[in-house]
Amino acid sequence: MIFHPAVQEVNQLRGAQPRAAIRDSLLSAWPGRHTKRLQASIDLALSFRTWQSLVRTSGLASRAAADLMAQSIGCAGRGGDKVRS
């Protein structure tokens, strides 16, 4: 869904600081391992669109969606930035 630029700006201003604080808090669980992959995984988990897709589109229960995102972040926290084939 595409929003009017003014709506996008308000949404960004309203949610950017709390989202950044949550992200920083989650990143603190992996001291010294703040890779782009880990940050991207956390950003994905914090996105409303991710939850909407997992629950509404894919049909996961909220708990299953949360477990999936926790596992994704955990995997990203254990690995590096290299893509494995």
Secondary structure, DSSP 8 states (H G I E B T S, - for coil): ----HHHHHHHHHHHHHHHHHHHHHHHTTSTT---HHHHHHHHHHH-HHHHHIIIIIS---HHHHHHHHHHHHHHHHHS-S----
